[in-house]
Amino acid sequence: MGHHGERLDRVAAALFPEFSRARLQAWIKEGELTLRGLAARPRDPVAAGDVLELRTTLSTQTAWAAEERPLSIVYEDEHIIVVNKSANCVVHPGAGNTQGTLVNALLAHRPELRTLPRGGIVHRLDKDTTGLLVVAASTLAQRSLVEQLQSRSVHREYLALVRGVPTGPDRIDVPIGRHPRQRTKMAALSAGGGARPAITNYRIKKSFGPYTLLSVMLETGRTHQIRVHMAHKGMPLVGDPLYGGRLQIPRGVSGTAIDALREFKRQALHAISLSFQHPDDRQIVSFEIPIAPDFVDLLTALGDSSEE
């Protein structure tokens, strides 16, 4: 056993990744998560060959209300729901966003999601990022998808429009953590101090003079990862005031493109493709969707400008 000698709560977090460590600690204290068939304490050590058993009843997310809202479902079955998230849509309820979220709409569509942690959400897209997101619709899928995300076997590709001209394909391997002074932001930091490993790969898809459309692939899934890493490289995403500052129009951009840039009120980021092992039969499933219409309009305006 690879966890010999470790604390029970740490081993439980590794074996039951779909649940938070705080929840697992509570179940240990309540005797619902046992070690060798006996009640234990979170700090008790685990030995090779020990058996952990979890017997509990999942409560429902009563605080999260179901709301009949439009959902763009790309695919669904007993175990998974793949959605095309729109812009200006928060994924799940939180402080200041108790209604109008994707989870609120999902609960109306599939009420059984109440029994799953975070309503089946296993990864997120920022409020104004569009595109593909997979939701777990069963306990089996919850565990499988979390394991795949942790093992970095889920393939996620994004299209990102940045201000700047990279020299070629690249890989950004810079830890990300909470900004030391601006707590609403993340930042590229040195290892340690709460920063977690973060790896982003990208390649040039198309150039538009001073702007570049990138194909971006994530190896990790940190909060705001693409936005932080691109800003760190000096290529902030178009429309991202949090990491790119105020709108700056380089010389040589036409009036039509300037208008399009000013009207684009979100970060230019779209989750275009997604592939993973299906939790049930373990076969690889892949999904791809067109670019969001407002993003298409922006690229068209920039393309017309670069051809003038």
Steps between C-alpha positions, in 0.01 A plus 500: 500500500645838400352682799659295780550714811295795377213660693158345451341823373774544239463145375121540491539817289710303250257206486180707494601804290140596424456616860676784678747423775283690750203281418709184531634614838143552620404149389803356680401677822139381459611140447368482144848460353675219685851354510523120521128499586552721805444866580820704482633853514601710196864502614528123555763334275404254228704187442547290187207264458257707706142529374312830497123477476261789444135452589296819485191655349559791269290801584345720236612850410184657643650849487539483123168555327401345170424759233352449157765664288628436147761225477709421195556126539749345259462145635354321800441151632457334839847600618607824332364825362712702258388860465596797287525779757406849393672822598381691809417171674642404840547123529373442853348706784730686733529826687298756307382244243232281656277502191532498125796261490561196283441271799161660567399413143647149525303427818178580316606273215628212719379533864711198607811716469413632847653185650842566343769732637474845337207379294724283282748775411850352469672786314404856424511771239522865599180703483579650160683205346285310252505139388509139608463379857423147621276443803486176701147361524581198720730411788694274264556788260589740781782279620620404152512855365675637809761223473554575132539871565747431779701263281497761218348257253210728400578682174376859496566738214417871502519778246646818645547834329795686650659840454850421387698288256663183638796359312365144479365203695573518869441351841443704814594320822452760773318442832182696568371620834290771659633850428684616815328841506193484273307205642247489215780417257733210440865546412800321353723435800810312597447150642390487863299750697171345394573503126407180317660353185342628179588400143358652182596404143417716200562536130424771248180444305472829312660844507311829476784754496550600865255232617534122493246219521647214705403139546553436870517163676488463876694239696374637831184686594578793729265794548541750212795294375502603133430864583780512759757316291437706187529824695818367660645448150411857406210388277179578693169376369297752304212631709648395837515810725598296806832381356543714190413845628314761299440452130807592297475534123832449319587712200377389162168355616208613282189681616279194454732285710526772764121508532488119529769501770317766698171313475648167615429513874653172620825305484547344156512139616297206372519132605474347155574128556491246781580130523517249786423141593129436538447402867287199410682311222836686519491572125639835387225750413576826321300816444561814296281804446517814282642824634250722682332749259635816667852356482448422130392861436814629672729272300325599177552869573867444582545290187346768281727755666817298446419459130465873436 
